[in-house]
Amino acid sequence: MIGEAVERSKVLGVPSLVYTFDPPPRFYFQGVRILTSVKEKVALLKQLKVDHVVVAPFDEFYISRPPIDFINDLKNFCPVEIIVGSDFRFGKNREGDINLLKNHFNVRVIKPVCCTKGKVISSTRIRELISRGHIQESLALLGR
């Protein structure tokens, strides 16, 4: 998804921007293992040639905000196009969805990325591999 965003930014002639959270929502809600610290994440995004990284604090205040607040935050960046995964949700109780986002922005939805074995690459899958001791496979899925 990041590679697609960087490529699209070049095609559209605009800088690329990644909007991310610290801590990750799944850590906040489910207490799952953090795969990459925010410092490492920003460094990796810079290696992928992302022009700008926004790190929003994911806390009690943030999760209580209605979806329109997130949309208004994004409007401040004047995006030409927003790229999200097919399961993207936002706002209090995950009330915001891709259709709401499309009411305000040009949105490109990316299909899940799969490995050579055809399985979807996800943070959940990577955490499962780590918990089973399959470190090399998890690193390969992380692209490291």
C-alpha positions as CSV (number, residue, x, y, z in Angstrom):
1,M,0.0,0.0,0.0
2,I,2.8,2.4,0.8
3,G,4.6,1.7,-2.5
4,E,1.3,2.4,-4.3
5,A,0.9,5.7,-2.5
6,V,4.4,6.8,-3.3
7,E,4.0,5.8,-7.0
8,R,0.6,7.5,-7.2
9,S,2.0,10.7,-5.7
10,K,4.6,10.8,-8.5
11,V,1.9,10.3,-11.1
12,L,-0.2,13.0,-9.6
13,G,2.7,15.3,-9.0
14,V,2.0,15.8,-5.3
15,P,4.0,14.8,-2.2
16,S,3.1,11.5,-0.5
17,L,1.9,11.4,3.0
18,V,1.2,8.5,5.4
19,Y,-1.2,9.1,8.3
20,T,-0.5,6.6,11.1
21,F,-1.2,6.2,14.8
22,D,0.8,5.8,18.0
23,P,0.1,3.4,19.5
24,P,-1.6,1.3,16.8
25,P,-5.3,0.9,17.3
26,R,-5.1,-2.9,17.7
27,F,-2.6,-2.4,20.5
28,Y,-4.8,0.1,22.2
29,F,-8.0,-2.0,22.0
30,Q,-6.7,-5.5,22.1
31,G,-3.2,-5.2,23.7
32,V,-1.6,-7.0,20.7
33,R,2.2,-6.9,20.3
34,I,3.6,-3.8,18.6
35,L,5.6,-5.0,15.6
36,T,7.4,-1.7,14.9
37,S,8.0,1.2,17.2
38,V,6.9,4.6,15.9
39,K,10.5,5.7,15.5
40,E,11.3,2.5,13.4
41,K,8.0,3.0,11.5
42,V,8.9,6.6,10.5
43,A,12.4,5.5,9.5
44,L,11.0,2.6,7.3
45,L,8.5,5.0,5.7
46,K,11.3,7.4,4.8
47,Q,13.3,4.4,3.3
48,L,10.2,3.8,1.1
49,K,10.5,7.4,-0.1
50,V,7.4,8.7,1.7
51,D,7.6,12.5,1.7
52,H,5.6,13.2,4.9
53,V,4.5,11.1,7.9
54,V,1.8,12.2,10.3
55,V,1.7,10.4,13.6
56,A,-1.6,10.9,15.5
57,P,-1.8,10.1,19.2
58,F,-4.3,7.2,19.5
59,D,-5.8,7.7,22.9
60,E,-9.2,8.0,24.7
61,F,-9.8,11.5,23.2
62,Y,-9.0,10.3,19.7
63,I,-11.3,7.3,19.8
64,S,-14.2,9.3,21.1
65,R,-14.2,11.6,18.0
66,P,-16.9,11.3,15.4
67,P,-15.9,10.2,11.9
68,I,-16.4,13.8,10.5
69,D,-13.5,15.0,12.8
70,F,-11.2,12.5,11.1
71,I,-12.4,13.7,7.7
72,N,-11.8,17.4,8.7
73,D,-8.3,16.4,9.9
74,L,-7.6,14.9,6.5
75,K,-9.0,18.0,4.7
76,N,-6.2,20.0,6.3
77,F,-3.7,18.1,4.1
78,C,-5.7,18.8,0.9
79,P,-5.3,15.3,-0.4
80,V,-5.6,14.7,-4.1
81,E,-6.2,11.0,-3.5
82,I,-6.4,8.8,-0.4
83,I,-5.4,5.2,-0.5
84,V,-6.9,2.7,2.0
85,G,-7.3,-1.0,2.5
86,S,-10.7,-2.6,1.8
87,D,-11.4,-3.0,5.6
88,F,-10.7,0.7,6.5
89,R,-12.9,2.1,9.3
90,F,-12.5,5.3,11.3
91,G,-14.1,7.4,14.0
92,K,-15.9,6.6,17.2
93,N,-17.1,2.9,17.2
94,R,-15.6,2.6,13.7
95,E,-18.7,4.3,12.4
96,G,-16.8,5.9,9.4
97,D,-16.3,3.7,6.4
98,I,-14.9,3.9,2.8
99,N,-18.2,5.2,1.4
100,L,-18.2,8.1,3.9
101,L,-14.6,8.8,3.0
102,K,-15.6,8.8,-0.8
103,N,-18.2,11.5,-0.1
104,H,-15.3,13.9,0.7
105,F,-12.3,12.6,-1.2
106,N,-11.1,10.7,-4.2
107,V,-10.4,7.3,-2.7
108,R,-8.5,4.4,-4.1
109,V,-9.1,1.0,-2.3
110,I,-6.2,-1.4,-2.4
111,K,-6.9,-5.2,-2.3
112,P,-5.1,-7.2,0.4
113,V,-1.5,-8.0,-0.4
114,C,-0.7,-11.7,-0.6
115,C,2.5,-13.7,-0.4
116,T,3.8,-16.1,-3.0
117,K,1.7,-18.9,-1.2
118,G,-1.4,-16.9,-1.9
119,K,-2.1,-16.0,1.8
120,V,-3.0,-12.5,2.8
121,I,-0.1,-10.6,4.5
122,S,-1.5,-8.9,7.7
123,S,-0.2,-7.8,11.0
124,T,-2.4,-10.5,12.6
125,R,-0.7,-13.2,10.6
126,I,2.8,-11.8,11.3
127,R,2.0,-11.8,15.1
128,E,0.8,-15.4,14.9
129,L,4.0,-16.5,13.1
130,I,6.1,-14.7,15.7
131,S,4.2,-16.4,18.5
132,R,4.8,-19.8,16.9
133,G,8.5,-19.1,16.6
134,H,8.5,-18.6,12.8
135,I,10.7,-15.6,12.9
136,Q,12.3,-15.8,9.5
137,E,8.9,-16.2,7.8
138,S,7.5,-13.2,9.7
139,L,10.6,-11.1,8.8
140,A,10.1,-12.0,5.1
141,L,6.4,-10.9,5.3
142,L,7.6,-7.7,6.9
143,G,10.0,-7.2,3.9
144,R,13.1,-7.4,6.1
